[in-house]
């Protein structure tokens, strides 16, 4: 009887520990400023996979196959040096003007380029506790092709989301 009571107590403690961990992860994920109703898990598989130097017709969510940084031909010399890691470039051909959030599934740096100029990135966020999203930045896009330069990754494939951020937030 005492063994059953101890087992029940341990089971309840196990459930509470799991719930606390999930709550902590949810709290850390709230640090990312997603637009109205957007879920944190943007990277549901399967995602379309593209190679470095390819173009996509518009913004969205995709997987990017990376290659050694030494083999990547960047449109502009990256502000960060070549660090022997993985990188790529990708161009989004038709991106309407507005503010966009670029989210990466793993640690890496990202630069946004338009009209041969590096765009200012702001609202940069990093998280190790939020499942699926490690780094995100916001950029203001002028409505022409947008090129992303990626580097500093330690994986060969990176999931990327380029999503429009609404200029307002719903308050319930």
Secondary structure, DSSP 4 states (H G I P E B T S, - for coil): -HHHHHHHHHHHHHHHHHHHHHHHHHHHHTTS---TT--S---PSP--EEETT-EESS-EEEEEE-EEGGG---SS--SSPP-SSEEEEEEES---SEEEEEEESSS-EEEEEETTEEPPEEEEEE-SSSTT--EEEEEEE-SS-EEEEEEEESSSEEEEEEEEPPSS----
